[in-house]
Amino acid sequence: MQEVLRGSMENLLLKVAPKEEIDKKLEHVFETLFGQESPERIYFEEDDMAYIVDTGNDDV
């Protein structure tokens, strides 16, 4: 059985940018991919279902 890591892990991004900048970029990427108004989104909901577009094969 694989051992579960407990505790916190070091955020290596903090070595190259401040936390506020990292958070801002992550929010932008999330909104781009999952935001309802984004033309580049990959997540769609229809009725009681949802899907993520497979951009490599242009499929769902």
C-alpha positions in Angstrom: 0.0 0.0 0.0 1.2 3.5 -0.9 2.0 5.8 2.0 -0.1 8.9 2.2 1.9 12.2 2.5 0.7 14.3 5.4 1.4 17.9 6.2 2.4 20.6 3.8 4.6 20.5 0.8 6.9 23.3 -0.4 5.3 25.5 -3.1 8.2 25.7 -5.6 6.4 28.6 -7.5 7.1 30.8 -4.5 10.8 30.7 -5.5 10.1 32.6 -8.7 7.1 34.8 -8.0 5.2 36.3 -5.0 2.1 34.5 -3.8 -0.2 37.3 -5.0 1.1 37.1 -8.6 0.8 33.3 -8.6 -2.8 33.5 -7.3 -3.7 36.1 -9.9 -2.3 33.9 -12.8 -4.1 30.8 -11.5 -7.4 32.7 -11.3 -6.9 33.9 -14.8 -6.2 30.4 -16.1 -9.2 28.9 -14.2 -11.5 31.6 -15.6 -10.1 31.1 -19.2 -10.8 27.3 -19.1 -13.9 27.1 -16.9 -15.6 30.6 -17.1 -19.0 30.8 -18.7 -18.0 33.9 -20.7 -14.7 32.7 -22.0 -14.4 31.8 -25.7 -11.5 29.5 -24.8 -13.4 27.5 -22.2 -13.2 23.7 -22.2 -15.9 23.0 -19.6 -19.6 22.9 -20.6 -22.8 22.2 -18.8 -26.0 21.0 -20.6 -29.2 20.2 -18.6 -28.1 17.7 -15.9 -24.8 16.8 -17.6 -21.4 18.4 -18.0 -18.4 17.6 -20.1 -14.8 18.7 -20.7 -13.6 19.0 -24.3 -10.6 16.8 -25.3 -8.6 19.4 -27.1 -6.1 16.9 -28.4 -8.8 14.9 -30.3 -11.5 17.6 -30.6 -13.9 15.2 -28.7 -15.6 15.0 -25.3 
